Amino acid sequence: MLLTFIVDPPFLLFLGYLFACALPIVTDTRAAFKSRAFWAGMVVVTIFNIAVGISYWWFPDWMWMYMLRPSEWSPPARVIMLAGGLLAYYLFFRLGFAGGVKVRSEGRKPWGYVFMCGLLSLVIIAPVFDQYYHVGTYREYLLKVAPPLPQSPLGLVYNIALPVMLIVGALLYRWAGRER
């Protein structure tokens, strides 16, 4: 997936590496994918995916940074695109987690990867920030009438989802870190 979707894969890798940091030193990589850290991260990704799903359904053109116009697609095509995208998001989390598991198996924590993935998200969003900040249809964006994200209907979604994701994520990360 692309555009707001190109911002999201590095963020999901970030989450994968971050939750891998909660693991003790890994000796059994298969067991890591059954750990509290893995499932805690999956809960956070699910909260994120709910917000993404709502965003995509309400403002699909925005989710593609106005470079595609899925609002003009048939509902089945939009559902297929959304389902595929959300499944890919779980895959990106798993890839980040797997990378973190590899680093943990060497006795280190993947904090450098966490930092780099977070930085990459910011670097990717910088050139498309205007598209990211204004939420609407392709036509509304071109006419410069798309409202800013905080004033759009999605503002409420993110005002709820982000604090929930941070609070639940912090609590689950702490819980996951207690596993030995």
N, C-alpha and C positions, 0 to 999 in steps of 0.2 A: 504494500500500500504506500501511498505517497503523501506528501505535503503535510497537513497536520499529522498525517500518518508517518511522514519521515522524521518528525520530531519524536514520535512515540517509541520507535524501536530502541534508540539509545537509552531512553528513560526506562524501558522494560528490562534491558540489559543491566542498567544501573540497579534496578530492584533485585534482579537475580544475584548480582555480585554482592549487593548489600546484605541480603538475607543469608548468603553463604558465609558472610563474616560472623554470623551467630553460631555457626557450626563449631564443635570442637575439632581438633585435628582429625582429618578423615583418613580412615584406613580401609573402609569398605564403601566404594563410591555408590553402589546400589542402595545401601542403607541410607545414604545422604538424601536420596529422593523419597525416602519414607519418613524423614526426620520432621521434627516440629518446625525447623527453619524453612524447609521447603513448603510445607502446608501453610505456614503463616504467610509466606510470600504469595502463595496462590490466593489466599483470602484477599490480600491487598490488591493483587492484580484483578481479581473479580470485581472489587469495588470500583477500580479504575475503569474496567470494561463496561460496567453499568453506565457510568458517566459518558464514556465514548459512544456506547450504543444509543443513548438518548440524543447525544449531539449529532450523531450521524443521521438518525431518523428525522430529527427536526430540521437540521441545517446541513444536508449532505454536501452542498456546494462549498460551504465553509470548511468542512472537514478535508476537502481536497484543495483548499486555498484558492478556490475559484478557477483552477486550471482544468478541471473536469466539471461536468454539469449533471451529476447523478440525480438531481431533483427532476430531471426530464426523463429519467429511466422508468421502466415499469416497476411496480412494487416487487415482483419476484426477483428481478435483477438486483434491486437494492438490497433485498434480504440476503441473496447469495453473496453479494459483495460484503455486506456487514458480517455475516457469519464467517466467511473466510478471513476477514480482517481480524475478528476477535479471536479466532483460533490461532492465527499467526501471532497475536499478542502473547498468548500463553507460550507459544514456541520461543519467542524472543526471551521471555522470562526464563524458560528452561535452559536456553543457551547460556544466558548470563550466569545462572545458578551452576550449570555444569562447569563453566570456566572457573567460577569461584571454588567449586569442589576440587578441581585440579590444583588450584593454588593452595587450598587448605590441606590437601594430601601431601604437599611439600612442607607443611608446618608453618606456612605464612598466612596472613590475612590479605584478601584482595582489595585493600583500601585504595591503592593506586588505580585499579580498574573502576572502582566506584566513582572516584574523582573524574577520571577521563570520560566515562559515559555521561556523567552529569554535565561536564563541560561541553561535550559533543552536542548534547541536547540544546544548550544555549547557543552554540555556534550555528547550528542548523536553523534555529528559529530567527536569528538576527535578520537575515535577508528577506524573510517573509513576515516580519513582525506586523506590518500594516494589515496584511490579509488575516493574520492570526487574531489581531485585536478587533477587527470589524466583522460582525456576525450577521449573515443574511444570505440571500440568494446571489447567484452570479450577477443578475441584473441590478440588484440593490447595491452590490459592491461597486460595480462600474459607474452607477449613478451617484455614488458617494452618499447613499442614504442608509447604508447598513450601520446599525448602532454599535457602539463599542461593547465589547464582551461584558463588562460589568453591568451595563444597562440593557442587555439583551435578555431574552428568556433563559438563555443558557447561564447567565450570571448566577441565577438562583441554584441551578444544578451544581455548578462548581463551588458556590459558597457552602453548599451542603457536602458535596463529595470530597473536596480537598481536606477540610478539617476532619471528617470521618476517616478518611484514608490515613491521615497523619496520626490521629489518636489511636485508631485500631492498629495501624502499623507499628507504632512505638510500643504499645502494650504487647502485641504478638511477638515483636522482635525480642523484647525482654523475656517473655515466656520461653521463646525458642532458645535463647542463650543459656537457659538453665538446664537444658538437656545434656546429659553426659553419656 
